[in-house]
Amino acid sequence: MHEYKTKGTCSSKIAFDIEDGKVKNVSFCGGCNGNLKAISKLVEGMEATEVIRLLKGNTCGMKNTSCADQLARALEGALEEGN
C-alpha cells in the first residue's frame, strides 16, 4: 500500500496499490467525498500509466492542481520507485 501526502488540495492523503501495473484500492482522506469515491471506482483496475495520462494536469477552480492530478502524481512517484 502506497500513501501520498497531497499538496494544494482539500484531500490530505491518497492511499493506493499498484498490482501488475494496475491501480487498486484507491482511497482519499478528506476532499469532496462523492467525487473522490467516483474517481476511485473509475480508476480501479486501470493501467497506472493510463490513469496518469488521463488525470495529470487536471485543475480544480483557480488551483493549479486537483485531487485527480495529485493521484496522477502519486502514481508517477510510485512507478518511479518501482511500485
OpenMM code with the backbone's topology and positions (N, CA, C; nanometers):
from openmm import Vec3, app, unit

residues = "MET HIS GLU TYR LYS THR LYS GLY THR CYS SER SER LYS ILE ALA PHE ASP ILE GLU ASP GLY LYS VAL LYS ASN VAL SER PHE CYS GLY GLY CYS ASN GLY ASN LEU LYS ALA ILE SER LYS LEU VAL GLU GLY MET GLU ALA THR GLU VAL ILE ARG LEU LEU LYS GLY ASN THR CYS GLY MET LYS ASN THR SER CYS ALA ASP GLN LEU ALA ARG ALA LEU GLU GLY ALA LEU GLU GLU GLY ASN".split()
positions = [
    Vec3(0.0848, -0.1179, 0.0000),
    Vec3(0.0000, 0.0000, 0.0000),
    Vec3(0.0889, 0.1236, 0.0000),
    Vec3(0.0620, 0.2113, -0.0936),
    Vec3(0.1338, 0.3380, -0.1022),
    Vec3(0.0494, 0.4465, -0.0358),
    Vec3(0.1154, 0.5434, 0.0244),
    Vec3(0.0476, 0.6614, 0.0775),
    Vec3(0.1175, 0.7844, 0.0239),
    Vec3(0.0366, 0.8808, -0.0186),
    Vec3(0.0898, 1.0031, -0.0768),
    Vec3(0.0245, 1.1212, -0.0069),
    Vec3(0.1046, 1.2104, 0.0484),
    Vec3(0.0533, 1.3322, 0.1111),
    Vec3(0.0326, 1.4361, 0.0019),
    Vec3(-0.0908, 1.4768, -0.0158),
    Vec3(-0.1238, 1.5696, -0.1246),
    Vec3(-0.0779, 1.7115, -0.0920),
    Vec3(-0.0668, 1.7912, -0.1975),
    Vec3(-0.0253, 1.9310, -0.1848),
    Vec3(-0.1218, 2.0180, -0.2633),
    Vec3(-0.1836, 2.1171, -0.1969),
    Vec3(-0.2683, 2.2135, -0.2657),
    Vec3(-0.4106, 2.1680, -0.2930),
    Vec3(-0.4563, 2.0637, -0.2236),
    Vec3(-0.5928, 2.0153, -0.2450),
    Vec3(-0.6652, 2.0009, -0.1111),
    Vec3(-0.7964, 1.9835, -0.1196),
    Vec3(-0.8776, 1.9632, 0.0008),
    Vec3(-0.8501, 1.8275, 0.0640),
    Vec3(-0.8225, 1.7272, -0.0186),
    Vec3(-0.7847, 1.5974, 0.0388),
    Vec3(-0.6425, 1.6101, 0.0929),
    Vec3(-0.6130, 1.5332, 0.1964),
    Vec3(-0.4808, 1.5439, 0.2583),
    Vec3(-0.3903, 1.4253, 0.2286),
    Vec3(-0.4508, 1.3140, 0.1849),
    Vec3(-0.3704, 1.1941, 0.1629),
    Vec3(-0.4434, 1.1030, 0.0649),
    Vec3(-0.3642, 1.0287, -0.0132),
    Vec3(-0.4184, 0.9269, -0.1034),
    Vec3(-0.3467, 0.7965, -0.0725),
    Vec3(-0.4237, 0.6898, -0.0578),
    Vec3(-0.3670, 0.5561, -0.0391),
    Vec3(-0.4077, 0.4724, -0.1598),
    Vec3(-0.3171, 0.3859, -0.2063),
    Vec3(-0.3453, 0.3039, -0.3240),
    Vec3(-0.2450, 0.1904, -0.3343),
    Vec3(-0.2804, 0.0926, -0.4152),
    Vec3(-0.1897, -0.0164, -0.4508),
    Vec3(-0.1696, -0.0144, -0.6009),
    Vec3(-0.0574, -0.0681, -0.6446),
    Vec3(-0.0343, -0.0961, -0.7861),
    Vec3(0.0046, -0.2430, -0.7937),
    Vec3(-0.0767, -0.3220, -0.8641),
    Vec3(-0.0505, -0.4647, -0.8799),
    Vec3(-0.0413, -0.4961, -1.0283),
    Vec3(0.0714, -0.5481, -1.0705),
    Vec3(0.0941, -0.5800, -1.2121),
    Vec3(0.0653, -0.4597, -1.3015),
    Vec3(0.1036, -0.3408, -1.2548),
    Vec3(0.0865, -0.2185, -1.3326),
    Vec3(-0.0528, -0.1584, -1.3265),
    Vec3(-0.1435, -0.2225, -1.2524),
    Vec3(-0.2818, -0.1749, -1.2450),
    Vec3(-0.3106, -0.1112, -1.1095),
    Vec3(-0.3936, -0.0074, -1.1119),
    Vec3(-0.4297, 0.0677, -0.9926),
    Vec3(-0.5375, -0.0084, -0.9150),
    Vec3(-0.5182, -0.0194, -0.7855),
    Vec3(-0.6121, -0.0913, -0.6988),
    Vec3(-0.6315, -0.0145, -0.5679),
    Vec3(-0.7485, -0.0296, -0.5092),
    Vec3(-0.7762, 0.0143, -0.3713),
    Vec3(-0.7455, 0.1615, -0.3446),
    Vec3(-0.7852, 0.2508, -0.4346),
    Vec3(-0.7599, 0.3939, -0.4157),
    Vec3(-0.8562, 0.4492, -0.3106),
    Vec3(-0.8020, 0.5236, -0.2153),
    Vec3(-0.8864, 0.5941, -0.1193),
    Vec3(-0.8231, 0.7289, -0.0866),
    Vec3(-0.9092, 0.8277, -0.0750),
    Vec3(-0.8668, 0.9642, -0.0438),
    Vec3(-0.9073, 0.9959, 0.0994),
    Vec3(-0.8261, 1.0732, 0.1690),
    Vec3(-0.8590, 1.1217, 0.3021),
    Vec3(-0.8984, 1.2684, 0.2877),
    Vec3(-1.0237, 1.3008, 0.3185),
    Vec3(-1.0735, 1.4368, 0.3033),
    Vec3(-1.1144, 1.4640, 0.1604),
    Vec3(-1.1452, 1.5888, 0.1311),
    Vec3(-1.1845, 1.6280, -0.0037),
    Vec3(-1.3328, 1.6076, -0.0299),
    Vec3(-1.3701, 1.6151, -0.1550),
    Vec3(-1.5095, 1.6018, -0.1978),
    Vec3(-1.5468, 1.4541, -0.2016),
    Vec3(-1.6070, 1.4062, -0.0976),
    Vec3(-1.6286, 1.2643, -0.0748),
    Vec3(-1.6893, 1.1917, -0.1943),
    Vec3(-1.7999, 1.2397, -0.2463),
    Vec3(-1.8664, 1.1703, -0.3574),
    Vec3(-1.7812, 1.1653, -0.4823),
    Vec3(-1.7216, 1.2774, -0.5187),
    Vec3(-1.6389, 1.2816, -0.6390),
    Vec3(-1.5157, 1.1916, -0.6256),
    Vec3(-1.4560, 1.1904, -0.5092),
    Vec3(-1.3351, 1.1106, -0.4916),
    Vec3(-1.3660, 0.9617, -0.4840),
    Vec3(-1.4822, 0.9259, -0.4307),
    Vec3(-1.5245, 0.7856, -0.4368),
    Vec3(-1.5451, 0.7439, -0.5818),
    Vec3(-1.6030, 0.8347, -0.6614),
    Vec3(-1.6263, 0.8041, -0.8033),
    Vec3(-1.4943, 0.7860, -0.8773),
    Vec3(-1.3987, 0.8760, -0.8550),
    Vec3(-1.2677, 0.8627, -0.9192),
    Vec3(-1.2049, 0.7285, -0.8806),
    Vec3(-1.2132, 0.6941, -0.7536),
    Vec3(-1.1555, 0.5676, -0.7065),
    Vec3(-1.2162, 0.4486, -0.7786),
    Vec3(-1.3471, 0.4495, -0.7972),
    Vec3(-1.4146, 0.3400, -0.8680),
    Vec3(-1.3767, 0.3378, -1.0159),
    Vec3(-1.3689, 0.4549, -1.0775),
    Vec3(-1.3397, 0.4624, -1.2202),
    Vec3(-1.1997, 0.4140, -1.2553),
    Vec3(-1.1030, 0.4395, -1.1683),
    Vec3(-0.9652, 0.4015, -1.1998),
    Vec3(-0.9304, 0.2601, -1.1540),
    Vec3(-1.0172, 0.1966, -1.0770),
    Vec3(-0.9905, 0.0617, -1.0260),
    Vec3(-0.9637, -0.0343, -1.1412),
    Vec3(-0.8473, -0.0982, -1.1376),
    Vec3(-0.8108, -0.1970, -1.2386),
    Vec3(-0.7508, -0.1396, -1.3654),
    Vec3(-0.7439, -0.0068, -1.3768),
    Vec3(-0.6829, 0.0552, -1.4951),
    Vec3(-0.5309, 0.0498, -1.4852),
    Vec3(-0.4658, 0.0524, -1.6003),
    Vec3(-0.3203, 0.0637, -1.6035),
    Vec3(-0.2808, 0.1968, -1.5402),
    Vec3(-0.1831, 0.1956, -1.4519),
    Vec3(-0.1394, 0.3177, -1.3849),
    Vec3(-0.0968, 0.4236, -1.4859),
    Vec3(-0.0294, 0.3824, -1.5925),
    Vec3(0.0165, 0.4791, -1.6927),
    Vec3(-0.1010, 0.5467, -1.7632),
    Vec3(-0.2113, 0.4751, -1.7814),
    Vec3(-0.3301, 0.5328, -1.8447),
    Vec3(-0.3984, 0.6319, -1.7507),
    Vec3(-0.4039, 0.5994, -1.6224),
    Vec3(-0.4613, 0.6922, -1.5244),
    Vec3(-0.3796, 0.8211, -1.5225),
    Vec3(-0.2489, 0.8081, -1.5240),
    Vec3(-0.1613, 0.9259, -1.5262),
    Vec3(-0.1895, 1.0089, -1.6508),
    Vec3(-0.1965, 0.9446, -1.7657),
    Vec3(-0.2218, 1.0153, -1.8916),
    Vec3(-0.3545, 1.0915, -1.8870),
    Vec3(-0.4566, 1.0309, -1.8300),
    Vec3(-0.5886, 1.0927, -1.8263),
    Vec3(-0.6008, 1.2051, -1.7234),
    Vec3(-0.5381, 1.1900, -1.6082),
    Vec3(-0.5630, 1.2816, -1.4967),
    Vec3(-0.4558, 1.3874, -1.4724),
    Vec3(-0.3345, 1.3640, -1.5199),
    Vec3(-0.2262, 1.4598, -1.4924),
    Vec3(-0.2573, 1.5945, -1.5559),
    Vec3(-0.2439, 1.6992, -1.4751),
    Vec3(-0.2674, 1.8349, -1.5231),
    Vec3(-0.4090, 1.8847, -1.5008),
    Vec3(-0.4976, 1.7987, -1.4523),
    Vec3(-0.6341, 1.8413, -1.4231),
    Vec3(-0.6312, 1.9418, -1.3081),
    Vec3(-0.7048, 2.0511, -1.3209),
    Vec3(-0.7058, 2.1540, -1.2170),
    Vec3(-0.8422, 2.1612, -1.1497),
    Vec3(-0.8469, 2.2292, -1.0368),
    Vec3(-0.9704, 2.2478, -0.9602),
    Vec3(-0.9859, 2.3968, -0.9303),
    Vec3(-1.0876, 2.4583, -0.9902),
    Vec3(-1.1084, 2.6020, -0.9676),
    Vec3(-0.9861, 2.6812, -1.0094),
    Vec3(-0.9413, 2.7680, -0.9227),
    Vec3(-0.8251, 2.8524, -0.9518),
    Vec3(-0.6925, 2.7859, -0.9114),
    Vec3(-0.6996, 2.6653, -0.8571),
    Vec3(-0.5781, 2.5947, -0.8162),
    Vec3(-0.5074, 2.5376, -0.9385),
    Vec3(-0.3768, 2.5197, -0.9295),
    Vec3(-0.3018, 2.4622, -1.0414),
    Vec3(-0.2920, 2.3101, -1.0323),
    Vec3(-0.3698, 2.2508, -0.9423),
    Vec3(-0.3737, 2.1061, -0.9249),
    Vec3(-0.5151, 2.0665, -0.8846),
    Vec3(-0.5356, 1.9389, -0.8633),
    Vec3(-0.6642, 1.8858, -0.8173),
    Vec3(-0.6366, 1.7518, -0.7507),
    Vec3(-0.7375, 1.6955, -0.6897),
    Vec3(-0.7198, 1.5624, -0.6300),
    Vec3(-0.6859, 1.4600, -0.7383),
    Vec3(-0.7478, 1.4734, -0.8550),
    Vec3(-0.7175, 1.3817, -0.9654),
    Vec3(-0.5723, 1.3980, -1.0109),
    Vec3(-0.5264, 1.5217, -1.0233),
    Vec3(-0.3879, 1.5485, -1.0609),
    Vec3(-0.2929, 1.4938, -0.9543),
    Vec3(-0.3284, 1.5088, -0.8282),
    Vec3(-0.2443, 1.4573, -0.7211),
    Vec3(-0.2367, 1.3051, -0.7260),
    Vec3(-0.3465, 1.2388, -0.7629),
    Vec3(-0.3433, 1.0938, -0.7801),
    Vec3(-0.2455, 1.0573, -0.8916),
    Vec3(-0.2502, 1.1293, -1.0024),
    Vec3(-0.1576, 1.1033, -1.1129),
    Vec3(-0.0129, 1.1208, -1.0665),
    Vec3(0.0140, 1.2247, -0.9902),
    Vec3(0.1500, 1.2486, -0.9396),
    Vec3(0.1933, 1.1379, -0.8428),
    Vec3(0.0992, 1.0934, -0.7600),
    Vec3(0.1292, 0.9852, -0.6663),
    Vec3(0.1633, 0.8572, -0.7413),
    Vec3(0.0873, 0.8271, -0.8447),
    Vec3(0.1129, 0.7073, -0.9246),
    Vec3(0.2477, 0.7175, -0.9958),
    Vec3(0.2770, 0.8344, -1.0492),
    Vec3(0.4074, 0.8548, -1.1139),
    Vec3(0.5216, 0.8263, -1.0164),
    Vec3(0.5096, 0.8809, -0.8963),
    Vec3(0.6123, 0.8602, -0.7963),
    Vec3(0.6291, 0.7131, -0.7616),
    Vec3(0.5174, 0.6435, -0.7465),
    Vec3(0.5231, 0.5010, -0.7131),
    Vec3(0.5882, 0.4212, -0.8262),
    Vec3(0.5556, 0.4545, -0.9498),
    Vec3(0.6148, 0.3843, -1.0637),
    Vec3(0.7643, 0.4109, -1.0734),
    Vec3(0.8041, 0.5360, -1.0453),
    Vec3(0.9465, 0.5704, -1.0485),
    Vec3(1.0240, 0.4949, -0.9417),
    Vec3(0.9577, 0.4690, -0.8278),
    Vec3(1.0221, 0.3950, -0.7189),
    Vec3(1.0195, 0.2449, -0.7427),
    Vec3(0.9509, 0.2023, -0.8503),
    Vec3(0.9441, 0.0600, -0.8804),
    Vec3(0.8262, -0.0076, -0.8155),
    Vec3(0.7204, 0.0705, -0.7916),
    Vec3(0.5966, 0.0211, -0.7297),
    Vec3(0.6104, 0.0290, -0.5811),
] * unit.nanometer
topology = app.Topology()
chain = topology.addChain("A")
for resn in residues:
    res = topology.addResidue(resn, chain)
    for name in ("N", "CA", "C"):
        topology.addAtom(name, app.Element.getBySymbol(name[0]), res)
